[in-house]
Amino acid sequence: AAGLPAQDEAVELWNGIGFTIANTQFVAPMGSVSEILHLPKYTSVPGVRNWMLGVANVRGRLLPIMDLALFFDVESSSKKSRDKRVLIVEHGEILSGFVVDSVHGMQYFSADSFQKNANSLLEKSIQPFIKGAFEKNNSQWNVFDTFTLTNNKKFLDVAVR
């Protein structure tokens, strides 16, 4: 009689949307990004900070477009706007479009590769928005907390005084 098939242990996976800002890899948890777009045409808004690029009409909704590299005061790794992408994030009443240098699509990580305190090498401006990191193929993917960013006082205060 044939033996029973071997039972492989199931590996718990964590997944999210991978993206790059300033040659650093990030991943946003699934469910925190509702859509990914090419950079849409937008209208500049006077009297706002430099990282608030403007507003775009996306399917009848006004979407504020914010450049995360400018917000964090880091050098963008993508100079061409056609290479950039916009992550649409909705948290309650807040709708935001985060401009990132590139998007790497869905990323899957073994849950046991998570490191809680792995953000010491990041710019200090980015560190409060990182909730750990995953290791995959000898590279680190920083877990980016979009909820913390959209509730940040500096982020919400776009007006120049």
N, C-alpha and C positions, 0 to 999 in steps of 0.2 A: 504494500500500500504506500501511496505517496505521502510524504510528511506534510505537516501544515506549513503554510508560507510563513516566513520569518516576519515578526512584527517589528517594523522600524519605529523608532521613537519620533514622534511628531515634534518639530521645532516650532516654537511660537514665534510668529513674525509680527513686526511692526511696520506700517507703511505710511508714506507721505509723499508730498510733491517736492522734488529736488530742484534747487535753483542756485545760482551763483551771484554773489555781489563781491566786487573787488577781489576776484580770484579766490574767494573762499566759498566752500560748499555749505549749503544750508538745506534743511528739509523742514517743511511745514506739515504738521499732522493732517491726515486725511480729515475732511470735514471742515477745516478752517479756511480752505481756499475753495470758493464756489465756481470759479471759472478762470481760464487762462486765455489771454488775448495778445495779438500783436499790438504794438503801441498805436492806439487810435489817434485820429486828428483831435486836437483839443484846443480850447480857447484859453488864452492866458487871463489871469485874474489880477488886477492891479492891487498893490498894497499887501501882498502876501510874501511869505518867506521864499527863498530861492528853491527849496526842495518841493514846494507846491507848484507843479508845472502848470496846472490849469484844470479845467473841467471838460469832460467829453460826454456826448450824448450816446449812450450805449443802450439800444433798444428802448428808447423813450425815457431812460433814467439818466439823471445827471450824475456822473461818476467823477469824483475828485481824483486827479492823477498826481501821485507823490513819488518822487525819485528817492529810493531808499539809500543809494550811495551818497547823495547830497545830504539827506537827513542825518546820516551817521558820520558825515564829513570824511568819507573815504574815497579813494580814487576808483572810478568805475573801470572795469576791465573791458567794457564794450563801448567803443567810441561811436559806432554806427547805430542810429535809432532803429534800423530795420532788424538788427540782431536782438534788440531788447524785447522783453515781454512784460505784460501786466498781469499780476495776480489780483483777482477781484476777491476782496474779503468783506464779509458781512457779519457784523456782531450787533445784534439788536437793531437799533436805529442807525448805526454807523455803517456806511458803505464807503469803501476805499479801494483805489487802484494802486497797487504797489509796483513801481517800475523796478525790475531786476535786470541784471546783465544777460542772463540766459536761464532757460528752464530745462531740466533734465528728465522731466516726466515722473512717472511713479517710481519710487525707490522702496525696496523691501530690505529690511534688516532683521537679523536674528535678535530677539528681545534680550538675550543675555549679553549682547555686545554693547548695551547701553552703559554710558558712564555719566554719572550725575554731575560731577565737577570737572568738566573738560574744556572750559571756555577761557582759560588763563592766557592763551596765546592770541585771543581776539582783541580788536580795538576796544578800549574802555567804553566807547559810546554804544557798542553793540552788546556788550556783556549782559546788561540787565534783561535783555529780551531772549536770552538763550537758556534753555531748560535742560542742558546736558548735550550729549552727542552719541552718535553711533559710529562704530568702526566697521568699515567694509572695504575689502581689497586694499588694505594698508592706507586708506585715506579716512579722514574724519569728516562726518556730516553733522553739523551743529543743528540741534532742534530749535527752530525759530518759533517763538510764541506770538502769533499774530494778535491774540486777545490782549496780551500785556501791552503791545504797541498801540493798539487802537484805544486803549484806556489811559495812555500816557499823557500827562498834562502838556508836555512840550509838543507832542504830536498833534494834539487837539487845538493848540494855540497857533494857528497859521498866520494870523495878522501881524504885520510889522508895525511896531509902535514908534 
